[in-house]
Amino acid sequence: MATTIRLARHGAKKHPFYRIIVTDSRAPRNGRRLDQVGTYDPSQQPARAVFESEKLAQWLRRGARPSLTVAQLIKRDGLATVPVTSAGAAPAEPAVAPDPGEAQT
């Protein structure tokens, strides 16, 4: 089972509040979760993310991959070194095929 650390939206219309959750990557956005590792409130100035650092570190050690947004929030708070590429992101360098018209020596 591939686990992902991502945002689940809560709050009223036009007043979002997010929970930072660990879930199966196939589960819907607000579906079943395995654990909650923090919250994110973009309504505050500046936007505020609160993490439970022990839980977050535990899930990262287990192999949970943060979404791109959560990786940026973690990096901004300086909690851990997180790879920015997530499960759904494209690879950094696409493979380049050699030109068939050039002679190989």
ROTOR-457569 format. One line per 8 residues: number of its first residue (from 1); their letters; for each residue x, y, z of C-alpha. Coordinates in nm, 3 decimals. Example, Ala and Ser with C-alpha at 12.3 -4.5 7.8 and 13.67 -1.06 7.14 Angstrom:
! residues 2
1 = as = 1.230 -0.450 0.780 ~ 1.367 -0.106 0.714 $
//
This chain:
! residues 105
1 = mattirla = 0.000 0.000 0.000 ~ 0.148 0.334 -0.108 ~ 0.091 0.602 0.154 ~ 0.074 0.973 0.083 ~ 0.088 1.276 0.310 ~ -0.159 1.527 0.167 ~ -0.422 1.791 0.247 ~ -0.787 1.717 0.328 $
9 = rhgakkhp = -1.017 2.019 0.293 ~ -1.251 2.117 0.575 ~ -1.413 2.444 0.680 ~ -1.692 2.653 0.533 ~ -1.739 2.768 0.177 ~ -1.475 3.029 0.085 ~ -1.309 2.977 0.425 ~ -1.091 2.670 0.378 $
17 = fyriivtd = -0.910 2.487 0.654 ~ -0.694 2.185 0.579 ~ -0.587 1.884 0.780 ~ -0.253 1.732 0.685 ~ -0.323 1.360 0.675 ~ -0.156 1.032 0.590 ~ -0.368 0.815 0.365 ~ -0.360 0.544 0.102 $
25 = sraprngr = -0.275 0.710 -0.229 ~ -0.591 0.563 -0.390 ~ -0.831 0.708 -0.130 ~ -1.044 1.015 -0.217 ~ -0.938 1.362 -0.093 ~ -1.161 1.363 0.216 ~ -1.184 0.986 0.244 ~ -1.047 0.746 0.501 $
33 = rldqvgty = -0.721 0.849 0.664 ~ -0.457 0.656 0.851 ~ -0.335 0.943 1.068 ~ -0.344 1.321 1.103 ~ 0.000 1.484 1.128 ~ -0.094 1.853 1.126 ~ -0.315 2.138 1.010 ~ -0.288 2.422 0.759 $
41 = dpsqqpar = -0.487 2.747 0.780 ~ -0.441 2.968 0.471 ~ -0.691 3.226 0.604 ~ -0.448 3.361 0.862 ~ -0.195 3.629 0.769 ~ 0.061 3.482 0.714 ~ -0.075 3.135 0.637 ~ -0.005 2.897 0.925 $
49 = avfesekl = 0.094 2.531 0.912 ~ 0.125 2.331 1.235 ~ 0.288 1.988 1.228 ~ 0.320 1.713 1.487 ~ 0.688 1.666 1.409 ~ 0.727 1.324 1.575 ~ 0.435 1.174 1.381 ~ 0.552 1.335 1.058 $
57 = aqwlrrga = 0.907 1.202 1.098 ~ 0.772 0.856 1.178 ~ 0.560 0.843 0.861 ~ 0.845 0.977 0.646 ~ 1.073 0.702 0.783 ~ 0.805 0.446 0.695 ~ 0.812 0.564 0.333 ~ 0.507 0.793 0.309 $
65 = rpsltvaq = 0.554 1.038 0.022 ~ 0.432 1.397 0.071 ~ 0.234 1.570 -0.201 ~ 0.400 1.866 -0.369 ~ 0.206 2.117 -0.155 ~ 0.281 1.938 0.172 ~ 0.649 1.905 0.077 ~ 0.663 2.282 0.027 $
73 = likrdgla = 0.494 2.343 0.365 ~ 0.740 2.109 0.539 ~ 1.034 2.276 0.370 ~ 0.904 2.623 0.460 ~ 0.877 2.525 0.826 ~ 1.223 2.366 0.815 ~ 1.113 2.041 0.977 ~ 1.282 1.785 0.755 $
81 = tvpvtsag = 1.462 1.741 0.430 ~ 1.188 1.618 0.200 ~ 1.227 1.526 -0.166 ~ 1.014 1.771 -0.363 ~ 0.907 1.513 -0.620 ~ 0.590 1.334 -0.520 ~ 0.425 1.017 -0.643 ~ 0.231 1.201 -0.915 $
89 = aapaepav = 0.509 1.434 -1.030 ~ 0.691 1.396 -1.359 ~ 1.057 1.292 -1.355 ~ 1.307 1.576 -1.336 ~ 1.507 1.489 -1.650 ~ 1.332 1.332 -1.949 ~ 1.538 1.077 -2.136 ~ 1.669 1.208 -2.468 $
97 = apdpgeaq = 1.687 0.960 -2.756 ~ 1.988 0.987 -2.988 ~ 1.929 1.141 -3.329 ~ 1.900 0.854 -3.584 ~ 2.058 1.070 -3.857 ~ 2.391 1.101 -3.676 ~ 2.654 0.835 -3.723 ~ 2.778 0.670 -3.409 $
105 = t = 3.152 0.627 -3.375 $
//
